[in-house]
Amino acid sequence: MTLDNPSINPHDSYGLGRRIFRKLVHFFSYHFIIDRNRTTSTEAAGLHLKVGPGVFHPKIFLTSEFFAKFLQAQDLTGRSVVEVGTGSGILALSAAKAGAAPVLALDINPQAVATAAANAELNGLPQVEARHSNLFSAVSESEKFDIVLSSPPSFGGEPKSMADRAWHAGPGYRDILPLFDQAAARLKPGGVMYLLISSDTNAALFDHLIEKAGFTSTRIATQSIVIEEFYLYELRQRTVAAIAAE
Ligand SMILES: C[S@@+](CC[C@H](N)C(=O)[O-])C[C@H]1O[C@@H](n2cnc3c(N)ncnc32)[C@H](O)[C@@H]1O
């Protein structure tokens, strides 16, 4: 099992120029978009969304709509869903629009939690509950779900602020290292995790974490933009028979 595109590790295959360009994009995004001290409104993936101060913008950053449209195309009727790192709530709301219930939207950023709760109300989706949580810290292991969603921060490196935790997960991805183990513990048998990563993500490290947590991964969608690619993966728990055969 690997995240099946060797080129997704930028340290292996992308030029210095492209990495510098990405740093510049982050610099301008951070100062002019992420770190704004006001609430704005937008429409994304057919949802009306408020975007609170320091909350990941679901229209300007293209990963959100890519993932949201994938979810809205599924039939999730009656499936229980938890999202780790909900930001504006766009993915949790999209799962609810596709029929999922209940839907739990988690974020470490209190502004994101308040924003996701407000957006659930705004869009008439009362089955979405927003909860403040560091990964799954606010979810007991007895709470089980059919589906886990996550679009985690793309970069390692120390976040400058709470808002910047949408982009930076600490040196060596410190802040999200337990994500896959914790997700595996909350999935019902036969459950699935949908994960969005970027070509900026350290694929080798994610591969290791995913495998250690007992998942296999399949890439199910790709979107390319000028400076980056986005990959959507489906993770499923390896069966006892498959593990025994390894
Ligand atoms: C790339 S943004 C994605 C937001 C949203 N899911 C979307 O697609 O628009 C990552 C989100 O993860 C949250 N996050 C980062 N580290 C976290 C952690 N340890 N626990 C919970 N949420 C975290 C950030 O605050 C941010 O809202």
The ligand as a Gaussian input file, in Angstrom:
#p B3LYP/6-31G(d) Opt

LIG

0 1
 C       -6.846000      22.942000       5.248000
 S       -8.025000      23.466000       6.450000
 C       -9.472000      22.620000       5.846000
 C      -10.769000      23.265000       6.283000
 C      -12.048000      22.645000       5.675000
 N      -12.143000      21.246000       5.960000
 C      -12.103000      22.874000       4.182000
 O      -11.901000      21.919000       3.431000
 O      -12.336000      24.033000       3.787000
 C       -7.530000      22.492000       7.874000
 C       -8.368000      22.714000       9.119000
 O       -7.861000      21.804000      10.124000
 C       -7.862000      22.468000      11.370000
 N       -6.870000      21.792000      12.233000
 C       -5.526000      21.851000      12.176000
 N       -4.967000      21.092000      13.136000
 C       -6.001000      20.532000      13.821000
 C       -6.068000      19.639000      14.953000
 N       -4.970000      19.191000      15.573000
 N       -7.292000      19.273000      15.400000
 C       -8.436000      19.732000      14.794000
 N       -8.418000      20.584000      13.726000
 C       -7.220000      20.967000      13.249000
 C       -7.526000      23.909000      11.035000
 O       -7.920000      24.797000      12.054000
 C       -8.312000      24.088000       9.723000
 O       -9.617000      24.541000       9.986000

